[in-house]
Amino acid sequence: MTKSAAEIEQAFSEKRLSFIFGFQNARVLGKDPTYLDHYYQLGARVFALTHMGHNHFADSSRPNYNVKTCSYEVDEEHGGLSELGVKGIAKINRLGGVLDISQLSYAATLQALNIAERPVIASHSNIKSISNVKRNLRDDELDKLAANGGVVHISAFHGNLLDFSDPDLINNIKTARIEADLPEAYDYPYELYWGIKDKEVKKNYLTKITELLGPTKVHHLVDHIDYVVHRLGINHVGIGTDFNHGSGHIDGCVDASDSFNITLELVKRGYGAEDIAKIWSANFLRVMRAAEA
């Protein structure tokens, strides 16, 4: 377990595996940002305020779905960050943690980038201009992230990489959702599959959506990396994986053992060793050192 950029580099030099704890979703804090000290002391070094659903600190890009009312919560509860969220970000900066803006709402992301005193990361986010998913980052968010000195880590997540703009595809996805008794509206096509109680219905739904989207390749992931590099420069992009429900649908990038395939695609596109090192680790370590300062 490592708690600093120096410890990560030391472990690597000794050919040892290392990991760092990340904290995601301030819901567990209730209304008390001082609990962030507790998680920092336990070893957490990367802090994201939201996951699915709004909490007392910030709005999420993914409003929660209420099964009882058959409706999503409002798009915004706080208009971005609440006062607690502002205090929470200030505390994360004081502690020396890395602020993670992944899954924050659009307004909360812009506000966080305005007030963060250290470079931030988006630990697992993709590009909205390529894949029109609500939680993916818009161009103005990317530009502010670069001005902040931060890094967006492209996620190897099938449902957030592909172009979903084709009208026939959208209609077919909606039909599949209705047939599975899911709400027609969605952030990304697989959303709420975990609430399907019938295992056969769940399996059929996941299979149908995967077939509709078609195969996802490593080159789709690197398309997002290219976009960031062309817009922001090589110093603001990394890889975040998010291996979870959906990652296994990427041909050539099923899990971490396939990492070389990403490097190979980067080489094919003309990236050199120094640039690849920045993408895989150096950019993140730079942010981590800045947070520690």
C-alpha positions in Angstrom: 0.0 0.0 0.0 1.4 3.4 -1.0 0.5 6.8 0.1 2.6 9.1 -2.0 4.1 9.5 -5.5 7.5 8.8 -4.1 6.3 5.5 -2.5 4.8 4.4 -5.8 8.0 5.1 -7.7 10.1 3.3 -5.0 7.9 0.2 -5.2 8.2 0.2 -9.0 12.0 0.5 -8.8 12.0 -2.6 -6.5 9.7 -4.5 -8.9 6.9 -4.6 -6.3 3.2 -4.1 -7.0 1.7 -1.2 -5.2 -1.8 0.3 -4.8 -3.4 3.4 -3.5 -6.8 3.8 -1.9 -9.4 5.9 -3.6 -12.5 7.3 -1.9 -15.7 7.6 -3.9 -19.0 9.1 -2.8 -19.3 11.6 0.1 -22.7 10.1 0.9 -21.0 8.1 3.6 -19.8 11.3 5.3 -23.4 12.5 6.0 -23.0 16.2 6.5 -19.6 16.1 8.2 -16.5 16.9 6.1 -14.2 16.2 9.0 -14.6 12.5 8.3 -12.4 13.1 5.3 -9.5 13.3 7.8 -10.4 9.8 9.0 -10.2 8.3 5.4 -7.0 10.2 4.7 -5.4 8.7 7.8 -6.5 5.3 6.7 -4.6 5.8 3.5 -7.0 7.2 1.0 -5.3 9.6 -1.4 -7.8 10.1 -4.2 -11.2 11.6 -3.3 -14.4 11.8 -5.5 -17.4 13.5 -4.0 -20.1 11.6 -5.9 -21.1 8.3 -7.6 -24.6 7.7 -8.6 -27.1 10.1 -7.0 -26.8 13.5 -5.4 -25.6 13.8 -1.8 -25.2 16.6 0.7 -21.9 17.7 -0.9 -22.6 17.8 -4.6 -24.8 16.9 -7.5 -24.0 13.8 -9.5 -24.0 13.5 -13.3 -26.1 10.4 -12.7 -29.3 11.1 -10.8 -30.6 8.2 -8.8 -33.6 6.2 -9.9 -36.4 5.7 -7.3 -37.9 2.2 -7.8 -41.0 3.1 -5.7 -41.9 6.3 -7.7 -40.5 4.9 -11.0 -38.7 8.2 -11.6 -35.3 9.7 -11.4 -34.4 12.3 -8.8 -34.1 16.0 -10.1 -31.2 16.8 -12.3 -29.8 19.2 -9.8 -30.3 19.4 -6.0 -27.7 22.0 -5.2 -27.0 23.6 -8.6 -23.6 21.9 -8.5 -21.6 22.0 -5.3 -23.3 22.7 -1.9 -21.5 24.7 0.8 -20.4 21.4 2.3 -18.9 20.4 -1.1 -16.9 23.6 -1.2 -15.6 22.9 2.3 -14.9 19.3 1.4 -12.8 20.3 -1.6 -10.9 22.8 0.6 -10.2 20.1 3.1 -9.0 17.6 0.5 -6.6 20.2 -0.8 -5.3 20.9 2.8 -4.9 17.2 3.5 -2.8 16.6 0.4 -5.4 14.4 -1.3 -6.1 14.4 -5.1 -9.6 15.6 -6.0 -11.4 13.4 -8.5 -14.1 15.1 -10.5 -15.4 11.9 -12.2 -19.2 11.6 -11.9 -19.8 15.1 -10.7 -22.6 17.0 -12.5 -21.6 19.5 -15.2 -22.2 22.5 -12.9 -20.4 20.8 -10.0 -17.4 20.0 -12.3 -17.0 23.6 -13.4 -17.3 24.9 -9.9 -14.8 22.4 -8.5 -12.3 23.3 -11.2 -12.8 27.0 -10.3 -12.1 26.6 -6.6 -9.6 23.7 -6.5 -6.2 24.9 -5.3 -4.3 21.9 -6.7 -4.5 20.0 -10.0 -7.3 17.5 -10.1 -8.0 14.3 -12.0 -11.0 12.7 -13.6 -10.1 9.1 -12.7 -12.5 7.4 -15.1 -14.1 9.7 -17.6 -14.4 9.8 -21.4 -15.2 12.4 -24.1 -18.7 13.6 -24.6 -18.0 14.9 -28.1 -17.3 11.3 -29.1 -19.7 9.4 -26.9 -22.8 11.5 -25.8 -23.1 10.0 -22.3 -24.2 12.4 -19.6 -21.2 11.6 -17.3 -18.6 12.1 -20.0 -16.7 15.4 -20.1 -17.7 18.3 -22.4 -15.1 20.4 -24.2 -15.3 23.3 -21.8 -14.9 21.0 -18.8 -11.7 19.6 -20.5 -10.4 23.1 -21.2 -10.9 24.1 -17.5 -9.2 20.8 -16.4 -6.2 21.6 -18.5 -6.0 25.2 -17.2 -6.1 23.6 -13.7 -3.1 21.4 -14.6 -5.2 18.3 -14.2 -5.5 14.9 -16.0 -8.5 13.1 -17.5 -8.1 9.3 -17.3 -9.8 7.6 -20.2 -12.0 4.7 -19.0 -12.0 1.2 -20.7 -15.8 1.1 -20.2 -17.8 -0.2 -23.1 -20.9 1.9 -22.4 -19.0 5.2 -22.3 -16.8 4.9 -25.4 -19.0 4.4 -28.4 -21.0 6.8 -30.5 -24.7 6.4 -29.6 -26.1 9.2 -31.9 -27.7 7.0 -34.6 -31.5 7.4 -34.3 -32.2 3.7 -35.2 -29.8 2.6 -32.5 -31.4 4.9 -29.9 -34.8 3.6 -30.7 -33.7 0.0 -30.5 -32.1 0.6 -27.1 -35.3 2.2 -25.8 -37.3 -0.8 -27.1 -34.9 -3.2 -25.3 -35.2 -1.2 -22.1 -39.0 -1.2 -22.2 -39.1 -4.9 -22.9 -36.9 -5.4 -19.8 -39.2 -3.2 -17.7 -36.6 -0.5 -17.4 -37.3 3.2 -17.8 -36.9 4.4 -21.4 -34.7 7.3 -20.4 -31.1 6.5 -19.6 -27.6 8.0 -19.2 -25.8 5.1 -20.8 -27.5 2.0 -22.4 -26.9 -0.5 -19.6 -28.1 1.7 -16.9 -30.2 0.1 -14.1 -29.7 -3.4 -15.4 -28.6 -4.3 -11.9 -32.2 -3.8 -10.8 -33.6 -6.6 -13.0 -34.5 -9.4 -10.6 -35.2 -12.1 -13.2 -31.8 -13.6 -14.1 -32.9 -14.7 -17.6 -34.4 -11.2 -18.4 -31.2 -9.6 -17.1 -29.0 -11.9 -19.3 -31.2 -11.3 -22.3 -31.1 -7.5 -21.8 -27.4 -7.3 -21.4 -26.9 -9.6 -24.5 -29.3 -7.4 -26.6 -27.6 -4.1 -25.7 -24.1 -5.5 -26.3 -25.3 -6.8 -29.7 -26.9 -3.5 -30.6 -23.7 -1.5 -29.7 -21.5 -3.9 -31.6 -17.9 -4.7 -30.8 -15.7 -2.2 -28.9 -12.0 -2.3 -29.8 -8.9 -0.9 -28.2 -8.8 1.7 -30.9 -12.1 3.2 -29.6 -10.4 3.9 -26.3 -7.3 5.4 -27.9 -9.6 7.6 -30.1 -10.6 9.3 -26.8 -6.9 9.6 -25.8 -6.2 11.2 -29.2 -9.0 13.7 -28.7 -7.6 14.9 -25.4 -4.0 15.1 -26.7 -5.1 17.1 -29.8 -7.2 19.5 -27.7 -5.2 19.8 -24.4 -1.8 18.3 -25.0 0.0 15.2 -23.9 0.3 16.3 -20.2 -3.4 16.1 -19.5 -4.4 12.5 -20.4 -4.1 9.2 -18.6 -5.8 5.8 -18.4 -8.4 4.9 -15.7 -9.8 1.5 -16.7 -13.0 1.3 -14.5 -13.0 -2.5 -14.9 -16.5 -3.4 -13.9 -19.8 -4.1 -15.6 -19.0 -3.4 -19.3 -15.2 -3.6 -19.4 -15.3 -7.2 -20.6 -17.0 -6.1 -23.8 -13.8 -4.4 -25.1 -12.0 -6.8 -27.5 -8.3 -6.7 -26.5 -8.9 -5.0 -23.2 -10.8 -7.3 -20.9 -8.7 -6.7 -17.8 -5.3 -5.3 -16.7 -3.4 -8.2 -18.3 -4.3 -6.7 -21.7 -2.7 -3.4 -20.9 0.0 -3.9 -23.5 -2.6 -3.8 -26.3 -3.3 -0.1 -25.4 0.5 0.6 -25.5 0.7 -1.2 -28.9 -2.1 0.9 -30.3 -0.5 4.1 -29.0 2.8 3.1 -30.7 0.9 2.4 -34.0 -0.4 6.0 -33.8 3.0 7.5 -33.4 3.3 8.0 -29.7 6.8 7.8 -28.4 8.2 6.3 -25.2 8.1 9.6 -23.2 4.5 10.3 -24.2 3.4 6.8 -23.4 5.0 7.0 -20.0 3.1 10.2 -19.3 -0.2 8.6 -20.3 0.3 5.5 -18.2 1.7 7.1 -15.0 3.8 10.3 -15.2 0.9 12.6 -15.6 -1.0 11.2 -12.6 2.2 11.2 -10.5 2.7 14.8 -11.3 -0.7 15.7 -10.0 -0.2 13.6 -6.9 3.1 15.4 -6.1 1.3 18.7 -6.6 -1.4 17.7 -4.2 1.2 16.6 -1.6 3.1 19.9 -1.8 
